[in-house]
């Protein structure tokens, strides 16, 4: 979903998966962090997205997650 809030635009991307476990939540934006087996993922997707949104566009990227209910990534960009 998208929504204009004052001088920003908010984009929310939500899934209905298992949620992100609390023990790894603080690591998900770190470069090379992955939960996939060795050789199956680089762990760069979220860290690159975070850098592009925050440094490249002056926005913000946050995550909300609930065990067993899903996860929402919230992107906020200046208009």
PDB file of N, CA, C and O in Angstrom:
ATOM      1  N   UNK A   1       0.845  -1.175   0.000  1.00  0.00           N
ATOM      2  CA  UNK A   1       0.000   0.000   0.000  1.00  0.00           C
ATOM      3  C   UNK A   1       0.890   1.238   0.000  1.00  0.00           C
ATOM      4  O   UNK A   1       2.039   1.192   0.438  1.00  0.00           O
ATOM      5  N   UNK A   2       0.351   2.327  -0.489  1.00  0.00           N
ATOM      6  CA  UNK A   2       1.070   3.603  -0.495  1.00  0.00           C
ATOM      7  C   UNK A   2       0.173   4.678   0.102  1.00  0.00           C
ATOM      8  O   UNK A   2      -1.054   4.618   0.014  1.00  0.00           O
ATOM      9  N   UNK A   3       0.828   5.669   0.715  1.00  0.00           N
ATOM     10  CA  UNK A   3       0.067   6.739   1.352  1.00  0.00           C
ATOM     11  C   UNK A   3       0.957   7.968   1.452  1.00  0.00           C
ATOM     12  O   UNK A   3       2.126   7.868   1.825  1.00  0.00           O
ATOM     13  N   UNK A   4       0.404   9.124   1.120  1.00  0.00           N
ATOM     14  CA  UNK A   4       1.120  10.377   1.297  1.00  0.00           C
ATOM     15  C   UNK A   4       0.850  10.879   2.712  1.00  0.00           C
ATOM     16  O   UNK A   4      -0.299  11.005   3.134  1.00  0.00           O
ATOM     17  N   UNK A   5       1.942  11.166   3.440  1.00  0.00           N
ATOM     18  CA  UNK A   5       1.828  11.664   4.811  1.00  0.00           C
ATOM     19  C   UNK A   5       2.660  12.939   4.894  1.00  0.00           C
ATOM     20  O   UNK A   5       3.882  12.884   5.031  1.00  0.00           O
ATOM     21  N   UNK A   6       1.999  14.072   4.812  1.00  0.00           N
ATOM     22  CA  UNK A   6       2.709  15.355   4.855  1.00  0.00           C
ATOM     23  C   UNK A   6       3.705  15.457   3.721  1.00  0.00           C
ATOM     24  O   UNK A   6       3.329  15.379   2.551  1.00  0.00           O
ATOM     25  N   UNK A   7       4.979  15.633   4.057  1.00  0.00           N
ATOM     26  CA  UNK A   7       6.033  15.801   3.070  1.00  0.00           C
ATOM     27  C   UNK A   7       6.702  14.480   2.705  1.00  0.00           C
ATOM     28  O   UNK A   7       7.776  14.474   2.104  1.00  0.00           O
ATOM     29  N   UNK A   8       6.069  13.350   3.066  1.00  0.00           N
ATOM     30  CA  UNK A   8       6.658  12.046   2.757  1.00  0.00           C
ATOM     31  C   UNK A   8       5.628  11.129   2.110  1.00  0.00           C
ATOM     32  O   UNK A   8       4.422  11.364   2.180  1.00  0.00           O
ATOM     33  N   UNK A   9       6.135  10.088   1.485  1.00  0.00           N
ATOM     34  CA  UNK A   9       5.312   9.017   0.956  1.00  0.00           C
ATOM     35  C   UNK A   9       5.710   7.739   1.663  1.00  0.00           C
ATOM     36  O   UNK A   9       6.893   7.418   1.774  1.00  0.00           O
ATOM     37  N   UNK A  10       4.715   7.016   2.138  1.00  0.00           N
ATOM     38  CA  UNK A  10       4.957   5.757   2.842  1.00  0.00           C
ATOM     39  C   UNK A  10       4.523   4.597   1.964  1.00  0.00           C
ATOM     40  O   UNK A  10       3.423   4.594   1.410  1.00  0.00           O
ATOM     41  N   UNK A  11       5.401   3.614   1.846  1.00  0.00           N
ATOM     42  CA  UNK A  11       5.124   2.395   1.088  1.00  0.00           C
ATOM     43  C   UNK A  11       5.218   1.235   2.067  1.00  0.00           C
ATOM     44  O   UNK A  11       6.224   1.092   2.762  1.00  0.00           O
ATOM     45  N   UNK A  12       4.185   0.411   2.129  1.00  0.00           N
ATOM     46  CA  UNK A  12       4.167  -0.758   3.012  1.00  0.00           C
ATOM     47  C   UNK A  12       4.063  -2.024   2.176  1.00  0.00           C
ATOM     48  O   UNK A  12       3.192  -2.146   1.315  1.00  0.00           O
ATOM     49  N   UNK A  13       4.960  -2.960   2.441  1.00  0.00           N
ATOM     50  CA  UNK A  13       4.960  -4.257   1.770  1.00  0.00           C
ATOM     51  C   UNK A  13       4.771  -5.303   2.861  1.00  0.00           C
ATOM     52  O   UNK A  13       5.592  -5.422   3.770  1.00  0.00           O
ATOM     53  N   UNK A  14       3.688  -6.056   2.762  1.00  0.00           N
ATOM     54  CA  UNK A  14       3.302  -6.986   3.822  1.00  0.00           C
ATOM     55  C   UNK A  14       3.167  -8.395   3.278  1.00  0.00           C
ATOM     56  O   UNK A  14       2.684  -8.607   2.166  1.00  0.00           O
ATOM     57  N   UNK A  15       3.610  -9.368   4.094  1.00  0.00           N
ATOM     58  CA  UNK A  15       3.367 -10.769   3.757  1.00  0.00           C
ATOM     59  C   UNK A  15       2.601 -11.425   4.901  1.00  0.00           C
ATOM     60  O   UNK A  15       2.420 -10.826   5.961  1.00  0.00           O
ATOM     61  N   UNK A  16       2.162 -12.635   4.683  1.00  0.00           N
ATOM     62  CA  UNK A  16       1.437 -13.364   5.723  1.00  0.00           C
ATOM     63  C   UNK A  16       2.201 -14.625   6.132  1.00  0.00           C
ATOM     64  O   UNK A  16       1.607 -15.659   6.437  1.00  0.00           O
ATOM     65  N   UNK A  17       3.532 -14.514   6.130  1.00  0.00           N
ATOM     66  CA  UNK A  17       4.392 -15.649   6.473  1.00  0.00           C
ATOM     67  C   UNK A  17       4.495 -15.862   7.967  1.00  0.00           C
ATOM     68  O   UNK A  17       3.612 -15.477   8.733  1.00  0.00           O
ATOM     69  N   UNK A  18       5.594 -16.483   8.363  1.00  0.00           N
ATOM     70  CA  UNK A  18       5.813 -16.850   9.761  1.00  0.00           C
ATOM     71  C   UNK A  18       6.330 -15.708  10.623  1.00  0.00           C
ATOM     72  O   UNK A  18       6.379 -15.845  11.845  1.00  0.00           O
ATOM     73  N   UNK A  19       6.715 -14.592  10.027  1.00  0.00           N
ATOM     74  CA  UNK A  19       7.334 -13.507  10.780  1.00  0.00           C
ATOM     75  C   UNK A  19       8.829 -13.742  10.895  1.00  0.00           C
ATOM     76  O   UNK A  19       9.325 -14.817  10.560  1.00  0.00           O
ATOM     77  N   UNK A  20       9.533 -12.746  11.363  1.00  0.00           N
ATOM     78  CA  UNK A  20      10.988 -12.827  11.519  1.00  0.00           C
ATOM     79  C   UNK A  20      11.271 -13.067  13.001  1.00  0.00           C
ATOM     80  O   UNK A  20      10.812 -12.299  13.847  1.00  0.00           O
ATOM     81  N   UNK A  21      12.019 -14.121  13.327  1.00  0.00           N
ATOM     82  CA  UNK A  21      12.326 -14.400  14.735  1.00  0.00           C
ATOM     83  C   UNK A  21      13.060 -13.233  15.397  1.00  0.00           C
ATOM     84  O   UNK A  21      13.924 -12.605  14.786  1.00  0.00           O
ATOM     85  N   UNK A  22      12.705 -12.953  16.655  1.00  0.00           N
ATOM     86  CA  UNK A  22      13.303 -11.834  17.390  1.00  0.00           C
ATOM     87  C   UNK A  22      14.819 -11.932  17.457  1.00  0.00           C
ATOM     88  O   UNK A  22      15.501 -10.908  17.426  1.00  0.00           O
ATOM     89  N   UNK A  23      15.363 -13.145  17.550  1.00  0.00           N
ATOM     90  CA  UNK A  23      16.809 -13.308  17.707  1.00  0.00           C
ATOM     91  C   UNK A  23      17.610 -12.891  16.474  1.00  0.00           C
ATOM     92  O   UNK A  23      18.814 -12.656  16.583  1.00  0.00           O
ATOM     93  N   UNK A  24      16.978 -12.794  15.314  1.00  0.00           N
ATOM     94  CA  UNK A  24      17.707 -12.356  14.118  1.00  0.00           C
ATOM     95  C   UNK A  24      17.243 -11.001  13.598  1.00  0.00           C
ATOM     96  O   UNK A  24      17.848 -10.453  12.677  1.00  0.00           O
ATOM     97  N   UNK A  25      16.186 -10.460  14.172  1.00  0.00           N
ATOM     98  CA  UNK A  25      15.601  -9.212  13.680  1.00  0.00           C
ATOM     99  C   UNK A  25      16.606  -8.071  13.623  1.00  0.00           C
ATOM    100  O   UNK A  25      16.586  -7.283  12.677  1.00  0.00           O
ATOM    101  N   UNK A  26      17.478  -7.969  14.607  1.00  0.00           N
ATOM    102  CA  UNK A  26      18.450  -6.866  14.637  1.00  0.00           C
ATOM    103  C   UNK A  26      19.551  -7.018  13.591  1.00  0.00           C
ATOM    104  O   UNK A  26      20.323  -6.084  13.374  1.00  0.00           O
ATOM    105  N   UNK A  27      19.636  -8.179  12.939  1.00  0.00           N
ATOM    106  CA  UNK A  27      20.707  -8.443  11.974  1.00  0.00           C
ATOM    107  C   UNK A  27      20.266  -8.364  10.513  1.00  0.00           C
ATOM    108  O   UNK A  27      21.115  -8.399   9.622  1.00  0.00           O
ATOM    109  N   UNK A  28      18.975  -8.258  10.245  1.00  0.00           N
ATOM    110  CA  UNK A  28      18.496  -8.443   8.875  1.00  0.00           C
ATOM    111  C   UNK A  28      18.988  -7.406   7.878  1.00  0.00           C
ATOM    112  O   UNK A  28      19.014  -7.682   6.678  1.00  0.00           O
ATOM    113  N   UNK A  29      19.379  -6.214   8.337  1.00  0.00           N
ATOM    114  CA  UNK A  29      19.874  -5.192   7.418  1.00  0.00           C
ATOM    115  C   UNK A  29      21.404  -5.201   7.321  1.00  0.00           C
ATOM    116  O   UNK A  29      21.978  -4.359   6.630  1.00  0.00           O
ATOM    117  N   UNK A  30      22.065  -6.132   7.996  1.00  0.00           N
ATOM    118  CA  UNK A  30      23.527  -6.223   7.952  1.00  0.00           C
ATOM    119  C   UNK A  30      23.974  -6.906   6.651  1.00  0.00           C
ATOM    120  O   UNK A  30      23.365  -7.888   6.226  1.00  0.00           O
ATOM    121  N   UNK A  31      25.036  -6.387   6.022  1.00  0.00           N
ATOM    122  CA  UNK A  31      25.551  -7.030   4.817  1.00  0.00           C
ATOM    123  C   UNK A  31      25.977  -8.473   5.095  1.00  0.00           C
ATOM    124  O   UNK A  31      26.575  -8.766   6.131  1.00  0.00           O
ATOM    125  N   UNK A  32      25.668  -9.343   4.181  1.00  0.00           N
ATOM    126  CA  UNK A  32      26.044 -10.757   4.185  1.00  0.00           C
ATOM    127  C   UNK A  32      25.298 -11.604   5.204  1.00  0.00           C
ATOM    128  O   UNK A  32      25.612 -12.784   5.361  1.00  0.00           O
ATOM    129  N   UNK A  33      24.302 -11.029   5.914  1.00  0.00           N
ATOM    130  CA  UNK A  33      23.508 -11.852   6.820  1.00  0.00           C
ATOM    131  C   UNK A  33      22.464 -12.609   6.014  1.00  0.00           C
ATOM    132  O   UNK A  33      21.721 -12.012   5.235  1.00  0.00           O
ATOM    133  N   UNK A  34      22.407 -13.902   6.197  1.00  0.00           N
ATOM    134  CA  UNK A  34      21.404 -14.729   5.529  1.00  0.00           C
ATOM    135  C   UNK A  34      21.030 -15.897   6.426  1.00  0.00           C
ATOM    136  O   UNK A  34      21.825 -16.348   7.250  1.00  0.00           O
ATOM    137  N   UNK A  35      19.825 -16.371   6.254  1.00  0.00           N
ATOM    138  CA  UNK A  35      19.381 -17.563   6.971  1.00  0.00           C
ATOM    139  C   UNK A  35      19.438 -18.779   6.053  1.00  0.00           C
ATOM    140  O   UNK A  35      19.107 -19.892   6.463  1.00  0.00           O
ATOM    141  N   UNK A  36      19.855 -18.562   4.824  1.00  0.00           N
ATOM    142  CA  UNK A  36      19.941 -19.655   3.847  1.00  0.00           C
ATOM    143  C   UNK A  36      21.234 -20.444   4.049  1.00  0.00           C
ATOM    144  O   UNK A  36      22.196 -19.933   4.623  1.00  0.00           O
ATOM    145  N   UNK A  37      21.250 -21.689   3.574  1.00  0.00           N
ATOM    146  CA  UNK A  37      22.476 -22.492   3.675  1.00  0.00           C
ATOM    147  C   UNK A  37      23.620 -21.866   2.875  1.00  0.00           C
ATOM    148  O   UNK A  37      23.383 -21.094   1.946  1.00  0.00           O
ATOM    149  N   UNK A  38      24.840 -22.197   3.233  1.00  0.00           N
ATOM    150  CA  UNK A  38      26.030 -21.695   2.542  1.00  0.00           C
ATOM    151  C   UNK A  38      25.905 -21.950   1.044  1.00  0.00           C
ATOM    152  O   UNK A  38      25.569 -23.052   0.610  1.00  0.00           O
ATOM    153  N   UNK A  39      26.181 -20.910   0.266  1.00  0.00           N
ATOM    154  CA  UNK A  39      26.118 -21.019  -1.188  1.00  0.00           C
ATOM    155  C   UNK A  39      24.741 -20.781  -1.776  1.00  0.00           C
ATOM    156  O   UNK A  39      24.597 -20.791  -2.999  1.00  0.00           O
ATOM    157  N   UNK A  40      23.734 -20.570  -0.962  1.00  0.00           N
ATOM    158  CA  UNK A  40      22.362 -20.395  -1.460  1.00  0.00           C
ATOM    159  C   UNK A  40      21.861 -18.965  -1.393  1.00  0.00           C
ATOM    160  O   UNK A  40      20.767 -18.676  -1.879  1.00  0.00           O
ATOM    161  N   UNK A  41      22.627 -18.069  -0.808  1.00  0.00           N
ATOM    162  CA  UNK A  41      22.208 -16.673  -0.734  1.00  0.00           C
ATOM    163  C   UNK A  41      23.377 -15.799  -0.332  1.00  0.00           C
ATOM    164  O   UNK A  41      24.254 -16.232   0.415  1.00  0.00           O
ATOM    165  N   UNK A  42      23.395 -14.576  -0.820  1.00  0.00           N
ATOM    166  CA  UNK A  42      24.516 -13.677  -0.512  1.00  0.00           C
ATOM    167  C   UNK A  42      24.265 -12.838   0.724  1.00  0.00           C
ATOM    168  O   UNK A  42      25.218 -12.363   1.343  1.00  0.00           O
ATOM    169  N   UNK A  43      23.006 -12.639   1.104  1.00  0.00           N
ATOM    170  CA  UNK A  43      22.701 -11.800   2.245  1.00  0.00           C
ATOM    171  C   UNK A  43      22.910 -10.321   1.972  1.00  0.00           C
ATOM    172  O   UNK A  43      23.194  -9.552   2.891  1.00  0.00           O
ATOM    173  N   UNK A  44      22.771  -9.919   0.723  1.00  0.00           N
ATOM    174  CA  UNK A  44      22.995  -8.516   0.371  1.00  0.00           C
ATOM    175  C   UNK A  44      21.711  -7.746   0.056  1.00  0.00           C
ATOM    176  O   UNK A  44      21.726  -6.515   0.034  1.00  0.00           O
ATOM    177  N   UNK A  45      20.619  -8.440  -0.184  1.00  0.00           N
ATOM    178  CA  UNK A  45      19.389  -7.783  -0.635  1.00  0.00           C
ATOM    179  C   UNK A  45      18.880  -6.693   0.286  1.00  0.00           C
ATOM    180  O   UNK A  45      18.693  -5.555  -0.145  1.00  0.00           O
ATOM    181  N   UNK A  46      18.653  -7.026   1.553  1.00  0.00           N
ATOM    182  CA  UNK A  46      18.112  -6.035   2.480  1.00  0.00           C
ATOM    183  C   UNK A  46      19.122  -4.952   2.826  1.00  0.00           C
ATOM    184  O   UNK A  46      18.743  -3.794   3.005  1.00  0.00           O
ATOM    185  N   UNK A  47      20.406  -5.306   2.924  1.00  0.00           N
ATOM    186  CA  UNK A  47      21.402  -4.279   3.240  1.00  0.00           C
ATOM    187  C   UNK A  47      21.528  -3.282   2.089  1.00  0.00           C
ATOM    188  O   UNK A  47      21.670  -2.081   2.321  1.00  0.00           O
ATOM    189  N   UNK A  48      21.476  -3.771   0.859  1.00  0.00           N
ATOM    190  CA  UNK A  48      21.533  -2.864  -0.295  1.00  0.00           C
ATOM    191  C   UNK A  48      20.273  -2.010  -0.373  1.00  0.00           C
ATOM    192  O   UNK A  48      20.348  -0.817  -0.665  1.00  0.00           O
ATOM    193  N   UNK A  49      19.122  -2.612  -0.114  1.00  0.00           N
ATOM    194  CA  UNK A  49      17.867  -1.855  -0.122  1.00  0.00           C
ATOM    195  C   UNK A  49      17.903  -0.751   0.922  1.00  0.00           C
ATOM    196  O   UNK A  49      17.504   0.382   0.653  1.00  0.00           O
ATOM    197  N   UNK A  50      18.381  -1.085   2.114  1.00  0.00           N
ATOM    198  CA  UNK A  50      18.472  -0.104   3.199  1.00  0.00           C
ATOM    199  C   UNK A  50      19.367   1.068   2.796  1.00  0.00           C
ATOM    200  O   UNK A  50      19.020   2.228   3.015  1.00  0.00           O
ATOM    201  N   UNK A  51      20.506   0.757   2.212  1.00  0.00           N
ATOM    202  CA  UNK A  51      21.440   1.810   1.797  1.00  0.00           C
ATOM    203  C   UNK A  51      20.851   2.689   0.699  1.00  0.00           C
ATOM    204  O   UNK A  51      20.976   3.913   0.757  1.00  0.00           O
ATOM    205  N   UNK A  52      20.221   2.093  -0.284  1.00  0.00           N
ATOM    206  CA  UNK A  52      19.622   2.853  -1.385  1.00  0.00           C
ATOM    207  C   UNK A  52      18.525   3.777  -0.860  1.00  0.00           C
ATOM    208  O   UNK A  52      18.459   4.947  -1.238  1.00  0.00           O
ATOM    209  N   UNK A  53      17.669   3.250   0.008  1.00  0.00           N
ATOM    210  CA  UNK A  53      16.549   4.042   0.519  1.00  0.00           C
ATOM    211  C   UNK A  53      17.026   5.151   1.444  1.00  0.00           C
ATOM    212  O   UNK A  53      16.585   6.293   1.318  1.00  0.00           O
ATOM    213  N   UNK A  54      17.929   4.828   2.377  1.00  0.00           N
ATOM    214  CA  UNK A  54      18.337   5.819   3.378  1.00  0.00           C
ATOM    215  C   UNK A  54      19.389   6.792   2.863  1.00  0.00           C
ATOM    216  O   UNK A  54      19.257   8.001   3.055  1.00  0.00           O
ATOM    217  N   UNK A  55      20.416   6.291   2.222  1.00  0.00           N
ATOM    218  CA  UNK A  55      21.498   7.162   1.771  1.00  0.00           C
ATOM    219  C   UNK A  55      21.239   7.740   0.389  1.00  0.00           C
ATOM    220  O   UNK A  55      21.528   8.911   0.139  1.00  0.00           O
ATOM    221  N   UNK A  56      20.702   6.934  -0.501  1.00  0.00           N
ATOM    222  CA  UNK A  56      20.472   7.390  -1.869  1.00  0.00           C
ATOM    223  C   UNK A  56      19.275   8.304  -2.023  1.00  0.00           C
ATOM    224  O   UNK A  56      19.282   9.211  -2.855  1.00  0.00           O
ATOM    225  N   UNK A  57      18.234   8.064  -1.213  1.00  0.00           N
ATOM    226  CA  UNK A  57      16.999   8.833  -1.367  1.00  0.00           C
ATOM    227  C   UNK A  57      16.597   9.616  -0.121  1.00  0.00           C
ATOM    228  O   UNK A  57      15.577  10.305  -0.134  1.00  0.00           O
ATOM    229  N   UNK A  58      17.372   9.524   0.948  1.00  0.00           N
ATOM    230  CA  UNK A  58      17.067  10.275   2.157  1.00  0.00           C
ATOM    231  C   UNK A  58      15.822   9.800   2.880  1.00  0.00           C
ATOM    232  O   UNK A  58      15.172  10.569   3.589  1.00  0.00           O
ATOM    233  N   UNK A  59      15.493   8.528   2.698  1.00  0.00           N
ATOM    234  CA  UNK A  59      14.295   7.976   3.316  1.00  0.00           C
ATOM    235  C   UNK A  59      14.612   7.104   4.513  1.00  0.00           C
ATOM    236  O   UNK A  59      15.669   7.229   5.132  1.00  0.00           O
ATOM    237  N   UNK A  60      13.681   6.221   4.828  1.00  0.00           N
ATOM    238  CA  UNK A  60      13.834   5.328   5.964  1.00  0.00           C
ATOM    239  C   UNK A  60      13.236   3.970   5.607  1.00  0.00           C
ATOM    240  O   UNK A  60      12.287   3.885   4.828  1.00  0.00           O
ATOM    241  N   UNK A  61      13.794   2.918   6.180  1.00  0.00           N
ATOM    242  CA  UNK A  61      13.299   1.555   5.987  1.00  0.00           C
ATOM    243  C   UNK A  61      13.189   0.911   7.344  1.00  0.00           C
ATOM    244  O   UNK A  61      14.181   0.768   8.059  1.00  0.00           O
ATOM    245  N   UNK A  62      11.970   0.519   7.701  1.00  0.00           N
ATOM    246  CA  UNK A  62      11.710  -0.120   8.992  1.00  0.00           C
ATOM    247  C   UNK A  62      10.981  -1.437   8.758  1.00  0.00           C
ATOM    248  O   UNK A  62      10.460  -1.697   7.673  1.00  0.00           O
ATOM    249  N   UNK A  63      10.960  -2.256   9.799  1.00  0.00           N
ATOM    250  CA  UNK A  63      10.272  -3.541   9.710  1.00  0.00           C
ATOM    251  C   UNK A  63       9.410  -3.750  10.946  1.00  0.00           C
ATOM    252  O   UNK A  63       9.821  -3.439  12.064  1.00  0.00           O
ATOM    253  N   UNK A  64       8.209  -4.282  10.733  1.00  0.00           N
ATOM    254  CA  UNK A  64       7.330  -4.710  11.809  1.00  0.00           C
ATOM    255  C   UNK A  64       7.029  -6.180  11.550  1.00  0.00           C
ATOM    256  O   UNK A  64       6.728  -6.558  10.418  1.00  0.00           O
ATOM    257  N   UNK A  65       7.106  -7.012  12.585  1.00  0.00           N
ATOM    258  CA  UNK A  65       6.883  -8.432  12.387  1.00  0.00           C
ATOM    259  C   UNK A  65       6.179  -9.026  13.595  1.00  0.00           C
ATOM    260  O   UNK A  65       6.405  -8.604  14.729  1.00  0.00           O
ATOM    261  N   UNK A  66       5.327 -10.008  13.343  1.00  0.00           N
ATOM    262  CA  UNK A  66       4.630 -10.729  14.406  1.00  0.00           C
ATOM    263  C   UNK A  66       4.743 -12.222  14.117  1.00  0.00           C
ATOM    264  O   UNK A  66       4.414 -12.688  13.027  1.00  0.00           O
ATOM    265  N   UNK A  67       5.209 -12.945  15.101  1.00  0.00           N
ATOM    266  CA  UNK A  67       5.382 -14.390  14.952  1.00  0.00           C
ATOM    267  C   UNK A  67       4.054 -15.038  14.552  1.00  0.00           C
ATOM    268  O   UNK A  67       3.020 -14.834  15.187  1.00  0.00           O
ATOM    269  N   UNK A  68       4.124 -15.822  13.480  1.00  0.00           N
ATOM    270  CA  UNK A  68       2.952 -16.535  13.004  1.00  0.00           C
ATOM    271  C   UNK A  68       1.959 -15.707  12.219  1.00  0.00           C
ATOM    272  O   UNK A  68       0.970 -16.246  11.724  1.00  0.00           O
ATOM    273  N   UNK A  69       2.195 -14.405  12.090  1.00  0.00           N
ATOM    274  CA  UNK A  69       1.246 -13.539  11.389  1.00  0.00           C
ATOM    275  C   UNK A  69       1.822 -12.884  10.147  1.00  0.00           C
ATOM    276  O   UNK A  69       1.086 -12.632   9.193  1.00  0.00           O
ATOM    277  N   UNK A  70       3.121 -12.602  10.130  1.00  0.00           N
ATOM    278  CA  UNK A  70       3.720 -11.994   8.955  1.00  0.00           C
ATOM    279  C   UNK A  70       4.606 -10.810   9.283  1.00  0.00           C
ATOM    280  O   UNK A  70       4.859 -10.486  10.443  1.00  0.00           O
ATOM    281  N   UNK A  71       5.069 -10.174   8.212  1.00  0.00           N
ATOM    282  CA  UNK A  71       6.029  -9.077   8.319  1.00  0.00           C
ATOM    283  C   UNK A  71       5.624  -7.952   7.387  1.00  0.00           C
ATOM    284  O   UNK A  71       5.101  -8.184   6.297  1.00  0.00           O
ATOM    285  N   UNK A  72       5.873  -6.723   7.835  1.00  0.00           N
ATOM    286  CA  UNK A  72       5.652  -5.541   7.008  1.00  0.00           C
ATOM    287  C   UNK A  72       6.929  -4.724   6.965  1.00  0.00           C
ATOM    288  O   UNK A  72       7.495  -4.381   8.004  1.00  0.00           O
ATOM    289  N   UNK A  73       7.378  -4.415   5.763  1.00  0.00           N
ATOM    290  CA  UNK A  73       8.491  -3.486   5.572  1.00  0.00           C
ATOM    291  C   UNK A  73       7.875  -2.138   5.227  1.00  0.00           C
ATOM    292  O   UNK A  73       7.001  -2.044   4.364  1.00  0.00           O
ATOM    293  N   UNK A  74       8.342  -1.090   5.915  1.00  0.00           N
ATOM    294  CA  UNK A  74       7.784   0.249   5.737  1.00  0.00           C
ATOM    295  C   UNK A  74       8.891   1.149   5.190  1.00  0.00           C
ATOM    296  O   UNK A  74       9.908   1.381   5.843  1.00  0.00           O
ATOM    297  N   UNK A  75       8.668   1.644   3.988  1.00  0.00           N
ATOM    298  CA  UNK A  75       9.599   2.551   3.325  1.00  0.00           C
ATOM    299  C   UNK A  75       8.989   3.942   3.373  1.00  0.00           C
ATOM    300  O   UNK A  75       7.840   4.133   2.973  1.00  0.00           O
ATOM    301  N   UNK A  76       9.749   4.909   3.859  1.00  0.00           N
ATOM    302  CA  UNK A  76       9.304   6.298   3.898  1.00  0.00           C
ATOM    303  C   UNK A  76      10.276   7.116   3.062  1.00  0.00           C
ATOM    304  O   UNK A  76      11.484   7.087   3.295  1.00  0.00           O
ATOM    305  N   UNK A  77       9.742   7.847   2.085  1.00  0.00           N
ATOM    306  CA  UNK A  77      10.566   8.662   1.192  1.00  0.00           C
ATOM    307  C   UNK A  77      10.067  10.108   1.197  1.00  0.00           C
ATOM    308  O   UNK A  77       8.865  10.366   1.253  1.00  0.00           O
ATOM    309  N   UNK A  78      11.018  11.043   1.139  1.00  0.00           N
ATOM    310  CA  UNK A  78      10.578  12.447   1.026  1.00  0.00           C
ATOM    311  C   UNK A  78       9.936  12.693  -0.336  1.00  0.00           C
ATOM    312  O   UNK A  78      10.330  12.091  -1.336  1.00  0.00           O
ATOM    313  N   UNK A  79       8.943  13.584  -0.366  1.00  0.00           N
ATOM    314  CA  UNK A  79       8.281  13.909  -1.645  1.00  0.00           C
ATOM    315  C   UNK A  79       9.140  14.836  -2.469  1.00  0.00           C
ATOM    316  O   UNK A  79       8.751  15.219  -3.573  1.00  0.00           O
TER     317      UNK A  79
END
